[in-house]
C-alpha cells in the first residue's frame, strides 16, 4: 500500500510538511483523510479566531508529487462548526 503525506500550505505559500505520512489503500482513502484533516484545522481555527483562513491540505506521494489538495474553508459547513 502506498504512503501519502498531508502537507499544510498557508495562504502565503508557507508549507508545514507532514514528515510521517500514512499508509493508505488508495487515493480515495487519502482524499478522505485530507478532508478530515482540513475539517479539524477549520474547526480549531474557527474556535480560536472566529474565521477560517485560506490554508489547504495537500496530498503528496512518496516521490513528492502533489496529487490533490483540499481547501480548509471548503471542508466546513458553517452551521456545524
Chimera marker file (.cmm) of the C-alpha trace (Angstrom):
<marker_set name="trace">
<marker id="1" x="0.000" y="0.000" z="0.000" r="1" g="1" b="0" radius="0.5"/>
<marker id="2" x="1.260" y="3.497" z="-0.788" r="1" g="1" b="0" radius="0.5"/>
<marker id="3" x="2.314" y="6.085" z="1.747" r="1" g="1" b="0" radius="0.5"/>
<marker id="4" x="0.671" y="9.520" z="1.473" r="1" g="1" b="0" radius="0.5"/>
<marker id="5" x="1.754" y="12.780" z="3.095" r="1" g="1" b="0" radius="0.5"/>
<marker id="6" x="-0.583" y="15.595" z="4.115" r="1" g="1" b="0" radius="0.5"/>
<marker id="7" x="1.267" y="18.905" z="3.958" r="1" g="1" b="0" radius="0.5"/>
<marker id="8" x="-0.473" y="22.088" z="5.103" r="1" g="1" b="0" radius="0.5"/>
<marker id="9" x="0.030" y="25.143" z="2.886" r="1" g="1" b="0" radius="0.5"/>
<marker id="10" x="-0.903" y="28.584" z="4.197" r="1" g="1" b="0" radius="0.5"/>
<marker id="11" x="-2.363" y="31.328" z="2.034" r="1" g="1" b="0" radius="0.5"/>
<marker id="12" x="1.076" y="33.000" z="1.855" r="1" g="1" b="0" radius="0.5"/>
<marker id="13" x="2.628" y="29.808" z="0.439" r="1" g="1" b="0" radius="0.5"/>
<marker id="14" x="4.359" y="28.621" z="3.604" r="1" g="1" b="0" radius="0.5"/>
<marker id="15" x="4.287" y="24.818" z="3.864" r="1" g="1" b="0" radius="0.5"/>
<marker id="16" x="4.234" y="22.730" z="7.017" r="1" g="1" b="0" radius="0.5"/>
<marker id="17" x="5.357" y="19.332" z="5.744" r="1" g="1" b="0" radius="0.5"/>
<marker id="18" x="3.963" y="16.063" z="7.009" r="1" g="1" b="0" radius="0.5"/>
<marker id="19" x="7.119" y="14.134" z="7.905" r="1" g="1" b="0" radius="0.5"/>
<marker id="20" x="5.404" y="10.894" z="8.911" r="1" g="1" b="0" radius="0.5"/>
<marker id="21" x="2.764" y="10.224" z="6.287" r="1" g="1" b="0" radius="0.5"/>
<marker id="22" x="0.153" y="7.494" z="6.363" r="1" g="1" b="0" radius="0.5"/>
<marker id="23" x="-0.110" y="4.183" z="4.599" r="1" g="1" b="0" radius="0.5"/>
<marker id="24" x="-3.495" y="4.039" z="2.905" r="1" g="1" b="0" radius="0.5"/>
<marker id="25" x="-5.108" y="1.780" z="0.329" r="1" g="1" b="0" radius="0.5"/>
<marker id="26" x="-5.500" y="4.354" z="-2.452" r="1" g="1" b="0" radius="0.5"/>
<marker id="27" x="-6.022" y="7.997" z="-3.414" r="1" g="1" b="0" radius="0.5"/>
<marker id="28" x="-9.691" y="7.794" z="-2.429" r="1" g="1" b="0" radius="0.5"/>
<marker id="29" x="-8.709" y="6.929" z="1.141" r="1" g="1" b="0" radius="0.5"/>
<marker id="30" x="-6.086" y="9.703" z="1.025" r="1" g="1" b="0" radius="0.5"/>
<marker id="31" x="-8.724" y="12.247" z="-0.057" r="1" g="1" b="0" radius="0.5"/>
<marker id="32" x="-10.966" y="11.170" z="2.810" r="1" g="1" b="0" radius="0.5"/>
<marker id="33" x="-8.074" y="11.622" z="5.231" r="1" g="1" b="0" radius="0.5"/>
<marker id="34" x="-7.224" y="15.042" z="3.763" r="1" g="1" b="0" radius="0.5"/>
<marker id="35" x="-10.841" y="16.194" z="4.129" r="1" g="1" b="0" radius="0.5"/>
<marker id="36" x="-10.866" y="15.080" z="7.767" r="1" g="1" b="0" radius="0.5"/>
<marker id="37" x="-7.586" y="16.874" z="8.440" r="1" g="1" b="0" radius="0.5"/>
<marker id="38" x="-8.889" y="20.044" z="6.748" r="1" g="1" b="0" radius="0.5"/>
<marker id="39" x="-12.093" y="19.873" z="8.774" r="1" g="1" b="0" radius="0.5"/>
<marker id="40" x="-10.160" y="19.572" z="12.048" r="1" g="1" b="0" radius="0.5"/>
<marker id="41" x="-7.964" y="22.536" z="11.082" r="1" g="1" b="0" radius="0.5"/>
<marker id="42" x="-11.040" y="24.602" z="10.189" r="1" g="1" b="0" radius="0.5"/>
<marker id="43" x="-12.857" y="23.865" z="13.430" r="1" g="1" b="0" radius="0.5"/>
<marker id="44" x="-9.764" y="24.613" z="15.506" r="1" g="1" b="0" radius="0.5"/>
<marker id="45" x="-9.097" y="27.894" z="13.693" r="1" g="1" b="0" radius="0.5"/>
<marker id="46" x="-12.737" y="28.977" z="13.840" r="1" g="1" b="0" radius="0.5"/>
<marker id="47" x="-12.972" y="28.332" z="17.568" r="1" g="1" b="0" radius="0.5"/>
<marker id="48" x="-9.719" y="30.196" z="18.152" r="1" g="1" b="0" radius="0.5"/>
<marker id="49" x="-10.239" y="33.223" z="15.878" r="1" g="1" b="0" radius="0.5"/>
<marker id="50" x="-13.818" y="33.175" z="14.613" r="1" g="1" b="0" radius="0.5"/>
<marker id="51" x="-12.684" y="32.831" z="10.990" r="1" g="1" b="0" radius="0.5"/>
<marker id="52" x="-11.431" y="30.075" z="8.720" r="1" g="1" b="0" radius="0.5"/>
<marker id="53" x="-8.299" y="31.019" z="6.810" r="1" g="1" b="0" radius="0.5"/>
<marker id="54" x="-7.034" y="30.168" z="3.339" r="1" g="1" b="0" radius="0.5"/>
<marker id="55" x="-4.927" y="27.119" z="4.191" r="1" g="1" b="0" radius="0.5"/>
<marker id="56" x="-5.165" y="23.867" z="2.308" r="1" g="1" b="0" radius="0.5"/>
<marker id="57" x="-4.133" y="20.285" z="2.915" r="1" g="1" b="0" radius="0.5"/>
<marker id="58" x="-2.032" y="18.901" z="0.085" r="1" g="1" b="0" radius="0.5"/>
<marker id="59" x="-1.887" y="15.181" z="-0.642" r="1" g="1" b="0" radius="0.5"/>
<marker id="60" x="1.678" y="14.318" z="-1.623" r="1" g="1" b="0" radius="0.5"/>
<marker id="61" x="3.001" y="10.972" z="-2.867" r="1" g="1" b="0" radius="0.5"/>
<marker id="62" x="6.064" y="9.143" z="-1.577" r="1" g="1" b="0" radius="0.5"/>
<marker id="63" x="8.008" y="10.602" z="-4.505" r="1" g="1" b="0" radius="0.5"/>
<marker id="64" x="6.982" y="14.183" z="-3.610" r="1" g="1" b="0" radius="0.5"/>
<marker id="65" x="4.375" y="14.582" z="-6.352" r="1" g="1" b="0" radius="0.5"/>
<marker id="66" x="1.362" y="16.738" z="-5.475" r="1" g="1" b="0" radius="0.5"/>
<marker id="67" x="-1.673" y="14.518" z="-6.077" r="1" g="1" b="0" radius="0.5"/>
<marker id="68" x="-4.545" y="16.706" z="-4.879" r="1" g="1" b="0" radius="0.5"/>
<marker id="69" x="-5.476" y="19.316" z="-2.303" r="1" g="1" b="0" radius="0.5"/>
<marker id="70" x="-8.390" y="20.236" z="-0.063" r="1" g="1" b="0" radius="0.5"/>
<marker id="71" x="-9.060" y="23.836" z="0.930" r="1" g="1" b="0" radius="0.5"/>
<marker id="72" x="-9.685" y="24.127" z="4.645" r="1" g="1" b="0" radius="0.5"/>
<marker id="73" x="-12.609" y="26.517" z="4.254" r="1" g="1" b="0" radius="0.5"/>
<marker id="74" x="-14.321" y="24.094" z="1.844" r="1" g="1" b="0" radius="0.5"/>
<marker id="75" x="-14.318" y="21.367" z="4.477" r="1" g="1" b="0" radius="0.5"/>
<marker id="76" x="-16.759" y="23.075" z="6.833" r="1" g="1" b="0" radius="0.5"/>
<marker id="77" x="-20.495" y="23.596" z="6.724" r="1" g="1" b="0" radius="0.5"/>
<marker id="78" x="-20.989" y="26.797" z="8.730" r="1" g="1" b="0" radius="0.5"/>
<marker id="79" x="-23.767" y="25.533" z="10.980" r="1" g="1" b="0" radius="0.5"/>
<marker id="80" x="-21.692" y="22.522" z="12.056" r="1" g="1" b="0" radius="0.5"/>
<marker id="81" x="-18.730" y="24.454" z="13.470" r="1" g="1" b="0" radius="0.5"/>
<link id1="1" id2="2" r="1" g="1" b="0" radius="0.2"/>
<link id1="2" id2="3" r="1" g="1" b="0" radius="0.2"/>
<link id1="3" id2="4" r="1" g="1" b="0" radius="0.2"/>
<link id1="4" id2="5" r="1" g="1" b="0" radius="0.2"/>
<link id1="5" id2="6" r="1" g="1" b="0" radius="0.2"/>
<link id1="6" id2="7" r="1" g="1" b="0" radius="0.2"/>
<link id1="7" id2="8" r="1" g="1" b="0" radius="0.2"/>
<link id1="8" id2="9" r="1" g="1" b="0" radius="0.2"/>
<link id1="9" id2="10" r="1" g="1" b="0" radius="0.2"/>
<link id1="10" id2="11" r="1" g="1" b="0" radius="0.2"/>
<link id1="11" id2="12" r="1" g="1" b="0" radius="0.2"/>
<link id1="12" id2="13" r="1" g="1" b="0" radius="0.2"/>
<link id1="13" id2="14" r="1" g="1" b="0" radius="0.2"/>
<link id1="14" id2="15" r="1" g="1" b="0" radius="0.2"/>
<link id1="15" id2="16" r="1" g="1" b="0" radius="0.2"/>
<link id1="16" id2="17" r="1" g="1" b="0" radius="0.2"/>
<link id1="17" id2="18" r="1" g="1" b="0" radius="0.2"/>
<link id1="18" id2="19" r="1" g="1" b="0" radius="0.2"/>
<link id1="19" id2="20" r="1" g="1" b="0" radius="0.2"/>
<link id1="20" id2="21" r="1" g="1" b="0" radius="0.2"/>
<link id1="21" id2="22" r="1" g="1" b="0" radius="0.2"/>
<link id1="22" id2="23" r="1" g="1" b="0" radius="0.2"/>
<link id1="23" id2="24" r="1" g="1" b="0" radius="0.2"/>
<link id1="24" id2="25" r="1" g="1" b="0" radius="0.2"/>
<link id1="25" id2="26" r="1" g="1" b="0" radius="0.2"/>
<link id1="26" id2="27" r="1" g="1" b="0" radius="0.2"/>
<link id1="27" id2="28" r="1" g="1" b="0" radius="0.2"/>
<link id1="28" id2="29" r="1" g="1" b="0" radius="0.2"/>
<link id1="29" id2="30" r="1" g="1" b="0" radius="0.2"/>
<link id1="30" id2="31" r="1" g="1" b="0" radius="0.2"/>
<link id1="31" id2="32" r="1" g="1" b="0" radius="0.2"/>
<link id1="32" id2="33" r="1" g="1" b="0" radius="0.2"/>
<link id1="33" id2="34" r="1" g="1" b="0" radius="0.2"/>
<link id1="34" id2="35" r="1" g="1" b="0" radius="0.2"/>
<link id1="35" id2="36" r="1" g="1" b="0" radius="0.2"/>
<link id1="36" id2="37" r="1" g="1" b="0" radius="0.2"/>
<link id1="37" id2="38" r="1" g="1" b="0" radius="0.2"/>
<link id1="38" id2="39" r="1" g="1" b="0" radius="0.2"/>
<link id1="39" id2="40" r="1" g="1" b="0" radius="0.2"/>
<link id1="40" id2="41" r="1" g="1" b="0" radius="0.2"/>
<link id1="41" id2="42" r="1" g="1" b="0" radius="0.2"/>
<link id1="42" id2="43" r="1" g="1" b="0" radius="0.2"/>
<link id1="43" id2="44" r="1" g="1" b="0" radius="0.2"/>
<link id1="44" id2="45" r="1" g="1" b="0" radius="0.2"/>
<link id1="45" id2="46" r="1" g="1" b="0" radius="0.2"/>
<link id1="46" id2="47" r="1" g="1" b="0" radius="0.2"/>
<link id1="47" id2="48" r="1" g="1" b="0" radius="0.2"/>
<link id1="48" id2="49" r="1" g="1" b="0" radius="0.2"/>
<link id1="49" id2="50" r="1" g="1" b="0" radius="0.2"/>
<link id1="50" id2="51" r="1" g="1" b="0" radius="0.2"/>
<link id1="51" id2="52" r="1" g="1" b="0" radius="0.2"/>
<link id1="52" id2="53" r="1" g="1" b="0" radius="0.2"/>
<link id1="53" id2="54" r="1" g="1" b="0" radius="0.2"/>
<link id1="54" id2="55" r="1" g="1" b="0" radius="0.2"/>
<link id1="55" id2="56" r="1" g="1" b="0" radius="0.2"/>
<link id1="56" id2="57" r="1" g="1" b="0" radius="0.2"/>
<link id1="57" id2="58" r="1" g="1" b="0" radius="0.2"/>
<link id1="58" id2="59" r="1" g="1" b="0" radius="0.2"/>
<link id1="59" id2="60" r="1" g="1" b="0" radius="0.2"/>
<link id1="60" id2="61" r="1" g="1" b="0" radius="0.2"/>
<link id1="61" id2="62" r="1" g="1" b="0" radius="0.2"/>
<link id1="62" id2="63" r="1" g="1" b="0" radius="0.2"/>
<link id1="63" id2="64" r="1" g="1" b="0" radius="0.2"/>
<link id1="64" id2="65" r="1" g="1" b="0" radius="0.2"/>
<link id1="65" id2="66" r="1" g="1" b="0" radius="0.2"/>
<link id1="66" id2="67" r="1" g="1" b="0" radius="0.2"/>
<link id1="67" id2="68" r="1" g="1" b="0" radius="0.2"/>
<link id1="68" id2="69" r="1" g="1" b="0" radius="0.2"/>
<link id1="69" id2="70" r="1" g="1" b="0" radius="0.2"/>
<link id1="70" id2="71" r="1" g="1" b="0" radius="0.2"/>
<link id1="71" id2="72" r="1" g="1" b="0" radius="0.2"/>
<link id1="72" id2="73" r="1" g="1" b="0" radius="0.2"/>
<link id1="73" id2="74" r="1" g="1" b="0" radius="0.2"/>
<link id1="74" id2="75" r="1" g="1" b="0" radius="0.2"/>
<link id1="75" id2="76" r="1" g="1" b="0" radius="0.2"/>
<link id1="76" id2="77" r="1" g="1" b="0" radius="0.2"/>
<link id1="77" id2="78" r="1" g="1" b="0" radius="0.2"/>
<link id1="78" id2="79" r="1" g="1" b="0" radius="0.2"/>
<link id1="79" id2="80" r="1" g="1" b="0" radius="0.2"/>
<link id1="80" id2="81" r="1" g="1" b="0" radius="0.2"/>
</marker_set>
